[in-house]
Amino acid sequence: MPGLIRGMARTAVIAGTATSVSNRVSRRQYNRWAEKDQQQYEAQQYEQQAAPQPPPAAAAPAAPAAGGATDRIAQLQQLGELKQQGILTDEEFAAEKARILGS
């Protein structure tokens, strides 16, 4: 019987050691993945902060007091160019167009 108890004790020590090593390896791997995720997150935050911000929308020229048809056409052409260049959004374009046309 002493041999049986010694064998069981040896098995318990080996199993405990294996479990301890396995847990340690798992913790290291988890920490590596967490560190990698943190680095990726920080890189994304840096890229977002470093990305060029769109320029503020330029205001369309004010309508002249005389309000001639030629002036309105020129303003609408300028407005269209600003929209094509991406300076004005669709909503800004529509609002300024309505203001110019007096709608």
C-alpha positions as CSV (number, residue, x, y, z in Angstrom):
1,M,0.0,0.0,0.0
2,P,2.7,2.5,0.6
3,G,3.6,2.3,-3.1
4,L,0.0,3.0,-4.0
5,I,-0.1,6.1,-1.8
6,R,3.2,7.3,-3.1
7,G,2.0,6.9,-6.7
8,M,-1.2,8.8,-5.9
9,A,0.7,11.5,-4.2
10,R,3.1,11.8,-7.2
11,T,0.1,12.0,-9.6
12,A,-1.5,14.7,-7.5
13,V,1.7,16.7,-7.5
14,I,2.1,16.3,-11.2
15,A,-1.5,17.3,-11.9
16,G,-1.2,20.3,-9.6
17,T,1.9,21.4,-11.3
18,A,0.4,21.0,-14.7
19,T,-2.7,23.0,-13.7
20,S,-0.5,25.7,-12.2
21,V,1.6,25.9,-15.4
22,S,-1.5,25.9,-17.6
23,N,-3.1,28.7,-15.6
24,R,0.1,30.7,-15.8
25,V,0.3,30.2,-19.6
26,S,-3.3,31.2,-20.0
27,R,-2.8,34.4,-17.9
28,R,0.2,35.4,-20.0
29,Q,-1.6,34.8,-23.3
30,Y,-4.6,36.8,-22.0
31,N,-2.4,39.7,-21.0
32,R,-0.7,39.6,-24.4
33,W,-4.0,39.8,-26.2
34,A,-5.3,42.5,-23.9
35,E,-2.1,44.5,-24.5
36,K,-2.4,44.0,-28.3
37,D,-6.1,45.1,-28.2
38,Q,-5.1,48.2,-26.1
39,Q,-2.4,49.1,-28.7
40,Q,-4.9,48.7,-31.6
41,Y,-7.4,50.9,-29.7
42,E,-4.8,53.6,-29.0
43,A,-3.6,53.5,-32.7
44,Q,-7.2,54.0,-33.9
45,Q,-7.7,56.9,-31.5
46,Y,-4.5,58.5,-32.7
47,E,-5.5,58.1,-36.3
48,Q,-8.9,59.7,-35.6
49,Q,-7.2,62.6,-33.9
50,A,-4.6,63.0,-36.6
51,A,-7.1,62.8,-39.5
52,P,-7.6,66.2,-41.2
53,Q,-10.8,67.8,-40.1
54,P,-13.1,69.0,-42.9
55,P,-12.9,72.8,-43.4
56,P,-15.8,74.8,-42.0
57,A,-18.6,75.4,-44.4
58,A,-18.1,78.7,-46.3
59,A,-21.1,81.0,-46.2
60,A,-22.6,81.8,-49.5
61,P,-22.3,85.4,-50.5
62,A,-25.1,87.6,-49.2
63,A,-27.8,88.5,-51.7
64,P,-27.4,92.1,-53.1
65,A,-30.0,94.7,-52.1
66,A,-30.9,95.3,-55.8
67,G,-31.7,91.5,-56.2
68,G,-31.2,91.4,-60.0
69,A,-31.7,88.1,-61.9
70,T,-28.1,88.1,-63.1
71,D,-26.8,88.4,-59.5
72,R,-29.0,85.4,-58.4
73,I,-27.8,83.3,-61.3
74,A,-24.1,84.0,-60.4
75,Q,-24.8,83.3,-56.7
76,L,-26.5,80.0,-57.6
77,Q,-23.5,79.1,-59.8
78,Q,-21.1,79.8,-57.0
79,L,-23.3,77.8,-54.6
80,G,-23.2,74.8,-57.0
81,E,-19.4,75.0,-57.3
82,L,-19.1,75.0,-53.5
83,K,-21.3,72.0,-53.3
84,Q,-19.3,70.2,-56.0
85,Q,-16.1,70.9,-54.1
86,G,-17.6,69.3,-51.0
87,I,-17.5,72.5,-49.1
88,L,-21.3,72.6,-48.7
89,T,-23.5,69.7,-47.6
90,D,-26.8,69.0,-49.4
91,E,-28.7,70.6,-46.6
92,E,-26.6,73.7,-46.6
93,F,-26.9,73.9,-50.4
94,A,-30.7,73.6,-50.2
95,A,-31.0,76.2,-47.5
96,E,-28.8,78.8,-49.3
97,K,-30.6,78.1,-52.6
98,A,-33.9,78.7,-51.0
99,R,-32.6,82.0,-49.4
100,I,-31.2,83.2,-52.8
101,L,-34.4,82.4,-54.6
102,G,-36.5,84.0,-51.9
103,S,-38.6,80.9,-51.3
